[in-house]
Amino acid sequence: MTEEDSKPDPERVAFLRALPLEVKQAITREEVDFFMSSGEIPESLYKKIKDHQSR
C-alpha cells in the first residue's frame, strides 16, 4: 500500500463528520473502514445514513 492509498478521501471524511451525533455513534469501525477504502457504501452503513444524505 502506498502513502497515497492510505490517505482517506477528504470528501468522505467531511461527509462522515457532518452526520448527526446519533448516526455517528451507530456506525461501526468496520463500516467506516470499508467506506473509506472502497468505492462502495456497505448496505448496513447506507441504511444508517440514507436520511442524512445531502448530495
C-alpha distance matrix in Angstrom:
0.0 3.8 6.7 8.1 6.0 7.0 10.5 12.9 15.3 18.4 20.7 19.4 19.7 23.1 24.2 23.5 25.2 28.2 28.9 32.0 31.7 33.0 30.3 27.5 29.1 29.1 25.4 23.4 20.1 18.8 20.1 18.5 15.0 15.6 17.1 14.4 11.6 14.0 16.6 19.2 21.2 22.1 25.9 26.5 25.0 26.8 30.1 29.6 28.9 30.9 33.9 32.0 30.3 31.6 30.1
3.8 0.0 3.8 5.3 5.2 6.6 9.1 12.3 14.3 17.1 19.8 19.2 19.2 22.4 23.9 23.6 25.0 27.8 29.1 32.3 32.2 33.8 31.2 28.3 30.2 30.6 26.9 25.2 21.9 21.1 22.0 19.9 16.8 17.5 18.4 15.2 12.9 15.4 17.5 20.5 22.6 24.0 27.8 28.5 26.6 28.2 31.6 31.0 29.8 31.8 34.6 32.4 30.5 31.4 29.8
6.7 3.8 0.0 3.8 5.4 5.2 6.7 10.3 12.7 14.8 17.9 17.6 17.1 20.1 22.1 21.8 22.6 25.6 27.2 30.3 30.1 32.1 29.7 26.7 28.6 29.4 25.9 24.5 21.1 20.9 21.7 19.1 16.4 17.8 18.1 14.5 13.2 16.1 18.1 21.1 22.7 24.3 28.1 28.5 26.2 27.9 31.2 30.2 28.8 31.0 33.5 31.0 29.3 29.9 28.6
8.1 5.3 3.8 0.0 3.8 5.5 5.6 8.7 10.0 12.4 15.2 15.3 15.3 18.1 19.9 20.2 21.3 23.9 25.6 29.0 29.2 31.2 28.6 25.8 28.2 28.8 25.2 24.3 21.2 20.8 21.0 18.3 15.9 16.8 16.5 13.0 11.7 14.2 15.5 18.8 20.7 22.8 26.4 27.2 24.7 25.9 29.5 28.7 26.9 28.8 31.4 28.9 26.8 27.2 25.6
6.0 5.2 5.4 3.8 0.0 3.8 5.6 7.8 9.5 12.7 15.0 14.1 14.6 17.8 19.0 18.9 20.6 23.2 24.3 27.7 27.9 29.5 26.7 24.0 26.3 26.4 22.7 21.5 18.5 17.7 18.0 15.7 13.0 13.4 13.7 10.4 8.4 10.9 12.8 15.9 17.8 19.6 23.3 24.2 21.9 23.3 26.8 26.2 24.8 26.7 29.5 27.3 25.4 26.3 24.7
7.0 6.6 5.2 5.5 3.8 0.0 3.8 6.3 9.4 12.0 14.7 13.5 13.1 16.5 18.0 17.3 18.6 21.7 22.7 25.9 25.6 27.4 24.9 21.9 23.8 24.3 20.7 19.4 16.1 15.9 16.5 13.9 11.2 12.7 13.1 9.6 8.4 11.8 14.2 16.8 18.0 19.4 23.2 23.4 21.1 22.9 26.2 25.1 23.9 26.3 28.9 26.5 25.1 26.1 25.0
10.5 9.1 6.7 5.6 5.6 3.8 0.0 3.8 6.6 8.5 11.7 11.1 10.4 13.5 15.4 15.2 16.1 19.0 20.6 23.8 23.8 25.9 23.5 20.5 22.9 23.8 20.3 19.6 16.6 16.9 16.9 13.7 12.0 13.6 13.0 9.2 9.3 12.5 14.2 16.8 17.7 19.7 23.3 23.5 20.7 22.3 25.6 24.3 22.6 24.9 27.2 24.5 23.0 23.6 22.6
12.9 12.3 10.3 8.7 7.8 6.3 3.8 0.0 3.8 6.1 8.6 7.5 6.9 10.3 11.8 11.5 12.8 15.6 17.0 20.3 20.6 22.6 20.0 17.2 19.8 20.5 17.1 16.8 14.3 14.7 14.0 10.7 9.7 11.2 9.8 6.1 7.5 10.4 11.9 14.1 14.5 16.7 20.1 20.3 17.3 18.7 22.0 20.6 18.8 21.2 23.4 20.7 19.2 20.0 19.2
15.3 14.3 12.7 10.0 9.5 9.4 6.6 3.8 0.0 3.8 5.5 5.4 6.3 8.7 10.0 10.9 12.5 14.4 16.1 19.7 20.7 22.7 19.9 17.6 20.7 21.2 17.8 18.3 16.3 16.5 15.0 12.0 11.7 12.3 9.9 6.9 8.6 10.3 10.5 12.9 13.5 16.4 19.6 20.2 17.0 17.7 21.2 20.0 17.7 19.5 21.7 19.0 17.0 17.3 16.1
18.4 17.1 14.8 12.4 12.7 12.0 8.5 6.1 3.8 0.0 3.8 5.5 5.0 6.1 8.5 10.0 10.4 12.2 14.6 18.1 19.2 21.7 19.3 17.0 20.3 21.3 18.4 19.3 17.6 18.5 16.9 13.5 14.0 15.1 12.3 9.6 12.1 13.8 13.7 15.7 15.7 18.6 21.5 21.8 18.3 18.8 22.0 20.4 17.7 19.7 21.2 18.1 16.3 16.0 15.3
20.7 19.8 17.9 15.2 15.0 14.7 11.7 8.6 5.5 3.8 0.0 3.8 5.4 5.1 6.1 8.7 9.9 10.5 12.7 16.4 18.2 20.4 17.7 16.1 19.7 20.3 17.5 19.1 18.0 18.7 16.3 13.4 14.6 14.9 11.5 10.0 12.7 13.4 12.4 14.0 13.7 17.0 19.4 20.0 16.4 16.3 19.5 18.2 15.1 16.6 18.1 15.0 12.8 12.4 11.5
19.4 19.2 17.6 15.3 14.1 13.5 11.1 7.5 5.4 5.5 3.8 0.0 3.8 5.4 5.0 6.3 8.6 9.9 11.1 14.8 16.3 18.0 15.0 13.3 16.7 17.0 14.0 15.4 14.5 15.0 12.5 9.7 11.1 11.4 8.0 6.8 10.0 10.7 10.4 11.4 10.6 13.6 16.2 16.5 13.0 13.3 16.6 15.2 12.6 14.5 16.4 13.6 11.8 12.6 12.0
19.7 19.2 17.1 15.3 14.6 13.1 10.4 6.9 6.3 5.0 5.4 3.8 0.0 3.8 5.4 5.3 6.2 8.6 10.4 13.7 14.5 16.9 14.5 12.0 15.2 16.3 13.6 14.8 13.5 14.9 13.0 9.6 11.1 12.6 9.7 7.9 11.4 13.1 13.6 14.5 13.4 15.7 18.3 18.0 14.3 15.4 18.2 16.2 13.8 16.4 17.9 14.7 13.7 14.3 14.5
23.1 22.4 20.1 18.1 17.8 16.5 13.5 10.3 8.7 6.1 5.1 5.4 3.8 0.0 3.8 5.5 5.1 6.1 8.9 12.3 13.8 16.4 14.3 12.4 16.0 17.3 15.1 17.1 16.4 18.0 15.7 12.5 14.6 15.8 12.6 11.3 14.8 16.0 15.8 16.5 15.2 17.8 19.8 19.5 15.7 16.1 18.7 16.5 13.6 15.9 16.6 13.1 12.1 11.9 12.5
24.2 23.9 22.1 19.9 19.0 18.0 15.4 11.8 10.0 8.5 6.1 5.0 5.4 3.8 0.0 3.8 5.5 5.2 6.7 10.5 12.5 14.5 11.8 10.7 14.5 15.1 13.0 15.4 15.5 16.7 13.8 11.3 13.9 14.4 10.9 10.8 14.4 14.8 14.3 14.2 12.4 15.0 16.6 16.4 12.6 12.6 15.1 13.1 10.0 12.1 13.0 9.7 8.5 9.0 9.8
23.5 23.6 21.8 20.2 18.9 17.3 15.2 11.5 10.9 10.0 8.7 6.3 5.3 5.5 3.8 0.0 3.8 5.4 5.5 8.9 10.0 11.9 9.3 7.4 11.0 11.9 9.7 12.0 12.1 13.7 11.2 8.5 11.6 12.7 9.7 9.8 13.6 14.6 14.9 14.4 12.0 13.8 15.6 14.6 10.8 11.9 14.0 11.5 9.2 12.2 13.3 10.2 10.3 11.7 13.0
25.2 25.0 22.6 21.3 20.6 18.6 16.1 12.8 12.5 10.4 9.9 8.6 6.2 5.1 5.5 3.8 0.0 3.8 5.5 8.2 8.9 11.8 10.3 8.0 11.4 13.3 11.8 14.1 14.0 16.4 14.3 11.4 14.2 16.0 13.2 12.6 16.4 17.9 18.3 18.1 15.8 17.5 19.2 17.9 14.3 15.4 17.1 14.1 11.9 15.0 15.2 11.8 12.3 13.0 14.8
28.2 27.8 25.6 23.9 23.2 21.7 19.0 15.6 14.4 12.2 10.5 9.9 8.6 6.1 5.2 5.4 3.8 0.0 3.8 6.5 8.8 11.5 10.0 9.1 12.6 14.2 13.3 16.3 16.8 18.8 16.2 13.8 17.0 18.1 15.0 15.0 18.8 19.6 19.3 18.8 16.4 18.4 19.4 18.4 14.7 15.0 16.4 13.6 10.8 13.3 12.8 9.1 9.8 9.9 12.3
28.9 29.1 27.2 25.6 24.3 22.7 20.6 17.0 16.1 14.6 12.7 11.1 10.4 8.9 6.7 5.5 5.5 3.8 0.0 3.8 6.4 8.3 6.3 6.3 9.8 10.8 10.4 13.8 15.1 17.1 14.3 12.6 16.2 17.1 14.1 15.0 18.7 19.2 19.1 18.0 15.0 16.3 16.9 15.5 12.0 12.4 13.3 10.1 7.8 10.7 10.1 6.9 8.7 10.1 12.8
32.0 32.3 30.3 29.0 27.7 25.9 23.8 20.3 19.7 18.1 16.4 14.8 13.7 12.3 10.5 8.9 8.2 6.5 3.8 0.0 3.8 5.6 5.4 6.4 8.8 10.3 11.2 14.7 16.5 18.8 16.3 15.0 18.7 19.8 17.3 18.3 22.0 22.5 22.6 21.2 17.9 18.7 18.8 16.8 13.9 14.4 14.3 10.8 9.4 12.2 10.7 8.1 11.1 12.4 15.6
31.7 32.2 30.1 29.2 27.9 25.6 23.8 20.6 20.7 19.2 18.2 16.3 14.5 13.8 12.5 10.0 8.9 8.8 6.4 3.8 0.0 3.8 5.4 5.0 6.1 8.7 10.1 13.2 15.0 17.8 15.9 14.6 18.2 19.8 17.8 18.7 22.3 23.3 24.0 22.5 19.2 19.4 19.8 17.2 14.5 16.0 15.7 11.9 11.5 14.8 13.7 11.5 14.4 16.0 19.0
33.0 33.8 32.1 31.2 29.5 27.4 25.9 22.6 22.7 21.7 20.4 18.0 16.9 16.4 14.5 11.9 11.8 11.5 8.3 5.6 3.8 0.0 3.8 5.5 5.2 6.4 9.1 12.3 14.9 17.3 15.3 15.0 18.7 19.9 18.2 19.7 23.1 23.7 24.4 22.4 18.8 18.4 18.2 15.3 13.3 14.7 13.6 9.9 10.6 13.6 12.5 11.4 14.7 16.9 19.9
30.3 31.2 29.7 28.6 26.7 24.9 23.5 20.0 19.9 19.3 17.7 15.0 14.5 14.3 11.8 9.3 10.3 10.0 6.3 5.4 5.4 3.8 0.0 3.8 5.4 5.2 6.6 10.3 12.9 14.8 12.3 12.1 15.9 16.7 14.8 16.6 19.9 20.2 20.7 18.6 15.0 14.8 14.7 12.1 9.7 11.0 10.4 6.6 7.0 10.4 10.1 8.9 11.7 14.4 17.0
27.5 28.3 26.7 25.8 24.0 21.9 20.5 17.2 17.6 17.0 16.1 13.3 12.0 12.4 10.7 7.4 8.0 9.1 6.3 6.4 5.0 5.5 3.8 0.0 3.8 5.4 5.3 8.5 10.3 12.8 10.9 9.8 13.4 14.9 13.2 14.4 17.8 18.8 19.8 18.2 14.9 14.8 15.6 13.0 10.2 12.3 12.6 8.9 9.0 12.8 13.0 11.1 13.3 15.7 17.9
29.1 30.2 28.6 28.2 26.3 23.8 22.9 19.8 20.7 20.3 19.7 16.7 15.2 16.0 14.5 11.0 11.4 12.6 9.8 8.8 6.1 5.2 5.4 3.8 0.0 3.8 5.6 7.9 10.2 13.0 11.8 11.4 14.7 16.5 15.6 16.8 19.9 21.0 22.4 20.6 17.2 16.4 16.9 13.7 11.7 14.4 13.9 10.3 11.6 15.2 15.4 14.1 16.6 19.2 21.5
29.1 30.6 29.4 28.8 26.4 24.3 23.8 20.5 21.2 21.3 20.3 17.0 16.3 17.3 15.1 11.9 13.3 14.2 10.8 10.3 8.7 6.4 5.2 5.4 3.8 0.0 3.8 6.5 9.8 11.6 10.1 10.9 14.2 15.1 14.4 16.5 19.2 19.8 21.1 18.7 15.2 13.8 13.7 10.3 9.0 11.7 10.8 7.5 9.8 13.1 13.8 13.3 15.7 18.8 20.9
25.4 26.9 25.9 25.2 22.7 20.7 20.3 17.1 17.8 18.4 17.5 14.0 13.6 15.1 13.0 9.7 11.8 13.3 10.4 11.2 10.1 9.1 6.6 5.3 5.6 3.8 0.0 3.8 6.8 8.4 6.5 7.1 10.4 11.4 10.8 12.8 15.4 16.1 17.6 15.5 12.1 10.9 11.7 8.7 6.7 10.0 10.3 7.5 9.1 12.6 14.1 13.2 14.8 17.9 19.4
23.4 25.2 24.5 24.3 21.5 19.4 19.6 16.8 18.3 19.3 19.1 15.4 14.8 17.1 15.4 12.0 14.1 16.3 13.8 14.7 13.2 12.3 10.3 8.5 7.9 6.5 3.8 0.0 3.8 5.3 5.2 6.4 8.7 10.0 10.7 12.4 14.4 15.4 17.6 15.7 12.8 11.0 12.4 9.4 8.3 12.1 12.6 10.5 12.4 15.7 17.6 16.8 18.1 21.2 22.3
20.1 21.9 21.1 21.2 18.5 16.1 16.6 14.3 16.3 17.6 18.0 14.5 13.5 16.4 15.5 12.1 14.0 16.8 15.1 16.5 15.0 14.9 12.9 10.3 10.2 9.8 6.8 3.8 0.0 3.8 5.5 5.1 6.1 8.6 9.8 10.5 12.2 14.0 16.7 15.5 13.3 12.0 14.4 12.1 10.6 14.2 15.5 13.6 14.7 18.0 20.2 18.9 19.6 22.4 23.2
18.8 21.1 20.9 20.8 17.7 15.9 16.9 14.7 16.5 18.5 18.7 15.0 14.9 18.0 16.7 13.7 16.4 18.8 17.1 18.8 17.8 17.3 14.8 12.8 13.0 11.6 8.4 5.3 3.8 0.0 3.8 5.5 5.1 6.1 8.5 9.9 10.6 11.8 14.7 13.2 11.4 9.5 12.2 10.4 9.7 13.2 14.8 13.7 15.0 17.9 20.5 19.7 20.0 23.0 23.3
20.1 22.0 21.7 21.0 18.0 16.5 16.9 14.0 15.0 16.9 16.3 12.5 13.0 15.7 13.8 11.2 14.3 16.2 14.3 16.3 15.9 15.3 12.3 10.9 11.8 10.1 6.5 5.2 5.5 3.8 0.0 3.8 5.5 5.2 6.0 8.5 10.0 10.4 12.6 10.6 8.2 6.6 9.2 7.6 6.1 9.5 11.4 10.5 11.4 14.1 16.9 16.2 16.3 19.4 19.7
18.5 19.9 19.1 18.3 15.7 13.9 13.7 10.7 12.0 13.5 13.4 9.7 9.6 12.5 11.3 8.5 11.4 13.8 12.6 15.0 14.6 15.0 12.1 9.8 11.4 10.9 7.1 6.4 5.1 5.5 3.8 0.0 3.8 5.5 5.0 6.0 8.5 10.0 12.2 11.2 9.2 9.1 12.0 10.7 8.2 11.1 13.5 11.9 11.8 14.9 17.3 15.8 15.7 18.3 18.6
15.0 16.8 16.4 15.9 13.0 11.2 12.0 9.7 11.7 14.0 14.6 11.1 11.1 14.6 13.9 11.6 14.2 17.0 16.2 18.7 18.2 18.7 15.9 13.4 14.7 14.2 10.4 8.7 6.1 5.1 5.5 3.8 0.0 3.8 5.5 5.2 6.1 8.4 11.5 11.2 10.3 10.1 13.6 12.9 10.9 13.8 16.3 15.3 15.3 18.0 20.8 19.3 18.8 21.2 21.1
15.6 17.5 17.8 16.8 13.4 12.7 13.6 11.2 12.3 15.1 14.9 11.4 12.6 15.8 14.4 12.7 16.0 18.1 17.1 19.8 19.8 19.9 16.7 14.9 16.5 15.1 11.4 10.0 8.6 6.1 5.2 5.5 3.8 0.0 3.8 5.5 5.2 5.7 8.7 7.9 7.4 7.1 10.9 11.0 9.6 11.8 14.7 14.5 14.5 16.6 19.8 18.8 17.9 20.5 19.9
17.1 18.4 18.1 16.5 13.7 13.1 13.0 9.8 9.9 12.3 11.5 8.0 9.7 12.6 10.9 9.7 13.2 15.0 14.1 17.3 17.8 18.2 14.8 13.2 15.6 14.4 10.8 10.7 9.8 8.5 6.0 5.0 5.5 3.8 0.0 3.8 5.6 5.5 7.2 6.5 5.4 6.9 10.4 10.8 8.3 9.8 13.2 12.8 11.9 13.9 17.0 15.7 14.5 16.9 16.2
14.4 15.2 14.5 13.0 10.4 9.6 9.2 6.1 6.9 9.6 10.0 6.8 7.9 11.3 10.8 9.8 12.6 15.0 15.0 18.3 18.7 19.7 16.6 14.4 16.8 16.5 12.8 12.4 10.5 9.9 8.5 6.0 5.2 5.5 3.8 0.0 3.8 5.9 8.0 9.0 8.9 10.6 14.2 14.5 11.8 13.4 16.7 15.8 14.6 16.8 19.6 17.7 16.3 18.1 17.3
11.6 12.9 13.2 11.7 8.4 8.4 9.3 7.5 8.6 12.1 12.7 10.0 11.4 14.8 14.4 13.6 16.4 18.8 18.7 22.0 22.3 23.1 19.9 17.8 19.9 19.2 15.4 14.4 12.2 10.6 10.0 8.5 6.1 5.2 5.6 3.8 0.0 3.8 7.0 8.6 9.8 11.2 15.0 15.8 13.8 15.3 18.7 18.4 17.5 19.3 22.5 20.9 19.3 21.1 19.9
14.0 15.4 16.1 14.2 10.9 11.8 12.5 10.4 10.3 13.8 13.4 10.7 13.1 16.0 14.8 14.6 17.9 19.6 19.2 22.5 23.3 23.7 20.2 18.8 21.0 19.8 16.1 15.4 14.0 11.8 10.4 10.0 8.4 5.7 5.5 5.9 3.8 0.0 3.8 5.3 7.5 9.2 12.8 14.4 12.8 13.6 17.1 17.5 16.6 17.8 21.2 20.1 18.1 20.1 18.4
16.6 17.5 18.1 15.5 12.8 14.2 14.2 11.9 10.5 13.7 12.4 10.4 13.6 15.8 14.3 14.9 18.3 19.3 19.1 22.6 24.0 24.4 20.7 19.8 22.4 21.1 17.6 17.6 16.7 14.7 12.6 12.2 11.5 8.7 7.2 8.0 7.0 3.8 0.0 3.8 7.0 9.8 12.7 15.1 13.3 13.0 16.7 17.6 16.0 16.5 20.0 18.9 16.4 18.1 15.9
19.2 20.5 21.1 18.8 15.9 16.8 16.8 14.1 12.9 15.7 14.0 11.4 14.5 16.5 14.2 14.4 18.1 18.8 18.0 21.2 22.5 22.4 18.6 18.2 20.6 18.7 15.5 15.7 15.5 13.2 10.6 11.2 11.2 7.9 6.5 9.0 8.6 5.3 3.8 0.0 3.8 6.4 9.0 11.6 10.3 9.8 13.3 14.6 13.5 13.8 17.5 17.1 14.9 17.2 15.4
21.2 22.6 22.7 20.7 17.8 18.0 17.7 14.5 13.5 15.7 13.7 10.6 13.4 15.2 12.4 12.0 15.8 16.4 15.0 17.9 19.2 18.8 15.0 14.9 17.2 15.2 12.1 12.8 13.3 11.4 8.2 9.2 10.3 7.4 5.4 8.9 9.8 7.5 7.0 3.8 0.0 3.8 6.3 8.3 6.6 6.2 9.8 10.9 10.0 10.7 14.3 14.0 12.4 15.3 14.2
22.1 24.0 24.3 22.8 19.6 19.4 19.7 16.7 16.4 18.6 17.0 13.6 15.7 17.8 15.0 13.8 17.5 18.4 16.3 18.7 19.4 18.4 14.8 14.8 16.4 13.8 10.9 11.0 12.0 9.5 6.6 9.1 10.1 7.1 6.9 10.6 11.2 9.2 9.8 6.4 3.8 0.0 3.8 5.4 5.3 6.2 8.8 10.1 10.7 11.6 15.2 15.5 14.7 18.0 17.4
25.9 27.8 28.1 26.4 23.3 23.2 23.3 20.1 19.6 21.5 19.4 16.2 18.3 19.8 16.6 15.6 19.2 19.4 16.9 18.8 19.8 18.2 14.7 15.6 16.9 13.7 11.7 12.4 14.4 12.2 9.2 12.0 13.6 10.9 10.4 14.2 15.0 12.8 12.7 9.0 6.3 3.8 0.0 3.8 5.4 4.9 6.2 8.8 10.0 10.0 13.6 14.8 14.3 17.9 17.5
26.5 28.5 28.5 27.2 24.2 23.4 23.5 20.3 20.2 21.8 20.0 16.5 18.0 19.5 16.4 14.6 17.9 18.4 15.5 16.8 17.2 15.3 12.1 13.0 13.7 10.3 8.7 9.4 12.1 10.4 7.6 10.7 12.9 11.0 10.8 14.5 15.8 14.4 15.1 11.6 8.3 5.4 3.8 0.0 3.8 5.5 5.4 6.7 9.1 10.3 13.2 14.3 14.8 18.5 18.9
25.0 26.6 26.2 24.7 21.9 21.1 20.7 17.3 17.0 18.3 16.4 13.0 14.3 15.7 12.6 10.8 14.3 14.7 12.0 13.9 14.5 13.3 9.7 10.2 11.7 9.0 6.7 8.3 10.6 9.7 6.1 8.2 10.9 9.6 8.3 11.8 13.8 12.8 13.3 10.3 6.6 5.3 5.4 3.8 0.0 3.8 5.4 5.2 6.3 8.4 11.4 11.5 11.9 15.4 16.0
26.8 28.2 27.9 25.9 23.3 22.9 22.3 18.7 17.7 18.8 16.3 13.3 15.4 16.1 12.6 11.9 15.4 15.0 12.4 14.4 16.0 14.7 11.0 12.3 14.4 11.7 10.0 12.1 14.2 13.2 9.5 11.1 13.8 11.8 9.8 13.4 15.3 13.6 13.0 9.8 6.2 6.2 4.9 5.5 3.8 0.0 3.8 5.4 5.2 5.5 9.1 9.9 9.6 13.2 13.4
30.1 31.6 31.2 29.5 26.8 26.2 25.6 22.0 21.2 22.0 19.5 16.6 18.2 18.7 15.1 14.0 17.1 16.4 13.3 14.3 15.7 13.6 10.4 12.6 13.9 10.8 10.3 12.6 15.5 14.8 11.4 13.5 16.3 14.7 13.2 16.7 18.7 17.1 16.7 13.3 9.8 8.8 6.2 5.4 5.4 3.8 0.0 3.8 5.7 5.6 8.2 10.1 11.0 14.7 15.6
29.6 31.0 30.2 28.7 26.2 25.1 24.3 20.6 20.0 20.4 18.2 15.2 16.2 16.5 13.1 11.5 14.1 13.6 10.1 10.8 11.9 9.9 6.6 8.9 10.3 7.5 7.5 10.5 13.6 13.7 10.5 11.9 15.3 14.5 12.8 15.8 18.4 17.5 17.6 14.6 10.9 10.1 8.8 6.7 5.2 5.4 3.8 0.0 3.8 6.0 7.6 8.4 10.2 13.9 15.5
28.9 29.8 28.8 26.9 24.8 23.9 22.6 18.8 17.7 17.7 15.1 12.6 13.8 13.6 10.0 9.2 11.9 10.8 7.8 9.4 11.5 10.6 7.0 9.0 11.6 9.8 9.1 12.4 14.7 15.0 11.4 11.8 15.3 14.5 11.9 14.6 17.5 16.6 16.0 13.5 10.0 10.7 10.0 9.1 6.3 5.2 5.7 3.8 0.0 3.8 5.6 5.3 6.5 10.1 11.8
30.9 31.8 31.0 28.8 26.7 26.3 24.9 21.2 19.5 19.7 16.6 14.5 16.4 15.9 12.1 12.2 15.0 13.3 10.7 12.2 14.8 13.6 10.4 12.8 15.2 13.1 12.6 15.7 18.0 17.9 14.1 14.9 18.0 16.6 13.9 16.8 19.3 17.8 16.5 13.8 10.7 11.6 10.0 10.3 8.4 5.5 5.6 6.0 3.8 0.0 3.8 5.5 5.7 9.3 10.5
33.9 34.6 33.5 31.4 29.5 28.9 27.2 23.4 21.7 21.2 18.1 16.4 17.9 16.6 13.0 13.3 15.2 12.8 10.1 10.7 13.7 12.5 10.1 13.0 15.4 13.8 14.1 17.6 20.2 20.5 16.9 17.3 20.8 19.8 17.0 19.6 22.5 21.2 20.0 17.5 14.3 15.2 13.6 13.2 11.4 9.1 8.2 7.6 5.6 3.8 0.0 3.8 5.8 8.7 11.0
32.0 32.4 31.0 28.9 27.3 26.5 24.5 20.7 19.0 18.1 15.0 13.6 14.7 13.1 9.7 10.2 11.8 9.1 6.9 8.1 11.5 11.4 8.9 11.1 14.1 13.3 13.2 16.8 18.9 19.7 16.2 15.8 19.3 18.8 15.7 17.7 20.9 20.1 18.9 17.1 14.0 15.5 14.8 14.3 11.5 9.9 10.1 8.4 5.3 5.5 3.8 0.0 3.8 6.3 9.2
30.3 30.5 29.3 26.8 25.4 25.1 23.0 19.2 17.0 16.3 12.8 11.8 13.7 12.1 8.5 10.3 12.3 9.8 8.7 11.1 14.4 14.7 11.7 13.3 16.6 15.7 14.8 18.1 19.6 20.0 16.3 15.7 18.8 17.9 14.5 16.3 19.3 18.1 16.4 14.9 12.4 14.7 14.3 14.8 11.9 9.6 11.0 10.2 6.5 5.7 5.8 3.8 0.0 3.8 5.7
31.6 31.4 29.9 27.2 26.3 26.1 23.6 20.0 17.3 16.0 12.4 12.6 14.3 11.9 9.0 11.7 13.0 9.9 10.1 12.4 16.0 16.9 14.4 15.7 19.2 18.8 17.9 21.2 22.4 23.0 19.4 18.3 21.2 20.5 16.9 18.1 21.1 20.1 18.1 17.2 15.3 18.0 17.9 18.5 15.4 13.2 14.7 13.9 10.1 9.3 8.7 6.3 3.8 0.0 3.8
30.1 29.8 28.6 25.6 24.7 25.0 22.6 19.2 16.1 15.3 11.5 12.0 14.5 12.5 9.8 13.0 14.8 12.3 12.8 15.6 19.0 19.9 17.0 17.9 21.5 20.9 19.4 22.3 23.2 23.3 19.7 18.6 21.1 19.9 16.2 17.3 19.9 18.4 15.9 15.4 14.2 17.4 17.5 18.9 16.0 13.4 15.6 15.5 11.8 10.5 11.0 9.2 5.7 3.8 0.0
